[in-house]
Amino acid sequence: MAATATGIHHRSYTSELRLRATRAEYLRLGLMTVLLLVLPFVLDNFWLSQANLILIAVIGAVGLNILVGYTGQISLGQGGFLAVGAYSSAILSDRIGLPTPLAIIAAVLLTAAVGTFFGLPGLRLKGLYLAIATLASQMIIEFVIRRWDWLTLDQGYLNVERLNLFGFQIGGRQVFEQQWYWVLLLLAGLTVLTARNLFRTGLGRSFMAVRDQDIAAEAIGVNIPRAKLTAFAVSSGFVGLAGALTAHYSEVVSWEKFTLDVSILYLAMIIVGGLGSIAGAVYGAIFMTLLPELIRQLSLGLGDTLPFLADQLPAVRNAVFGLVIILFLILEPRGLDRIWQRIKDYFRFWPFRY
Amino acid sequence: MSTFINQLAYGLADGSILALAALGFVLIYKATGVINFAQGEFLLVGAYMFYTAFVVMDLPLVVAVLFGVVVATLIGVLVERLILRPMVGENPISIIMVTIGLSSLLKALVQAFYGTSPKSQPNLLPRGSVDILGASVPINRLAAILIAAVVLTAFTVFFRKSRHGIAMRAVADDQQAAMTMGISVRRIFALAWALAAVSALIAGVLVGDISAVDNNIAAFGLLVFPVVILGGLDSVPGTIIGGLTIGLLKQFTAGYLDPGLATVIPYIVLVLILLVRPYGIFGETRIERV
């Protein structure tokens, strides 16, 4: 139970089942909670909107990591699944008139269904073949939402009304970001908690068994097709939630927000954060959402000395994006999560090196 | 009838260029086991390198072609050395992602140096049209088919007859056995990337000449996936059959049904093939054991 120099010794099953065991872990959790609660009062509207985007990205990245990092099923169809969530929630709430929470739940279920359908090729394929199959699903979903005029009423985009939760209306510009922050923080927190716990259940373990050695997993009685399809369903459910929240938060849905680039961005998040780590998905979502803004600030700051940077901002941003993916994969394939672990280890073992 | 002949020529021209692009993809996959998502960007970079040599630096055509080939080879070898070699032994997801990162990087570099507006270059292929069975078919399409056919034949002969080609096939077949026979697997890997870059260069220049040199070339490159899945990921003849089939299918859909549908039809075919025959027409079926 207590952390000693030689590790953590559990003396009862309940202590072993805890998510957090040591005092340092509780301390960090407490600090983080305080930080998250104080954040909306110290940030201005712009940075608060970045925080909101991060929270949405966290939900999407955790969802994708369940599929890619934990089950080993690579998916390039993230953008398409986000679109399914966004469009269905927007249409159900605004055009059909369903209460927004119900519409969001329906969108989650619908996205899970669509995700399971496009996961079907995964029953026969894996690795690179599956990557190509999901690339196709991205292209097909993108095509459908672009061409199906009924979805957007011939406008090419869809306006979404301001979020209304159980009679509580999100306010105007002054309080908009702050109120959204609480909603999103709650949902992102629940997502992280659900995902953390998922991998302590038999279902979650079967996902990891499929990833690590599918044939061996089958030999010990894991139902592979069921595990794979459930992974697709659970993962796209979370992604659908992220999509629905994108729609209600940005109050406009258009297909440009859900292209292949978005799929790649989300893959980049979980790679940079750490494949197969919930905390990693969170770190990755923070890093990749803030990266464009940091580059923008940097190139504005360097605008006088290096005008090239400021002139070519979009290109520089994409180049850095590509470079970050490559460097992380070569230098630290297990991502920010592993780096953080190493930092913690360093302090824990100090003054020894190991 | 005349429309049909026209569609046929356009489809075959697109298809043969696709086959060239897919050839590079298959070369890399066969020799090194890497799925290269940056193949489209190789086309893009190739087209811009040639544009730089031919239009910006105003070199004569032959020198410009040579310049393009040298740069393409260099890029291919560098990519293999700097990015893929450290990744040997990683899981497929990481290797796919590293090439996706590479594609993002290459596209951004091209954009930074050349901007996003299309560039026009003087015509390489003869313009005008010939009359075939009452249809007027542009000569440049026919020339593209011819060039692609010559290049594909040259590559096929290279694999069958030359020392390096045979070494490449040996490495593709069994790396360890090839190594014990004294073949340098590293050099073959580099060769595969260099050849892939060169075939992409030729494909890129042809696309650039038929339409324009701009960022859309990379999107054209994404079509290699339907092609290689149809033909089989590790089959050189498969790229030709796959390329021509996808090219024709796309053209006929655009001509007879709906131009919008033509952009997505290759991917629908891709999913259907994966469901029915995942290893394509000529692909090697992999049997897995623990």
Interface residues (C-beta under 8 A of the other chain):
Chain A: V68 G72 I74 L120 P121 R124 L125 G127 L128 Y129 A131 I132 A133 L135 A136 S137 M139 I140 F143 R147 Q213 I215 A216 A219 I264 L267 A268 I271 L275 Q312 P314 A315 V316 R317 N318 A319 F321 G322 L323 V324 I325 I326 L329 I330 P333
Chain B: I35 I83 P86 M87 E90 N91 P92 I93 S94 I96 M97 V98 I100 G101 L102 S103 S104 L105 L106 K107 A108 L109 Q111 A112 L222 F225 P226 I229 L233 G260 T263 V264 Y267 I268 L270 V271 L274 L275 P278 E288 R289 V290
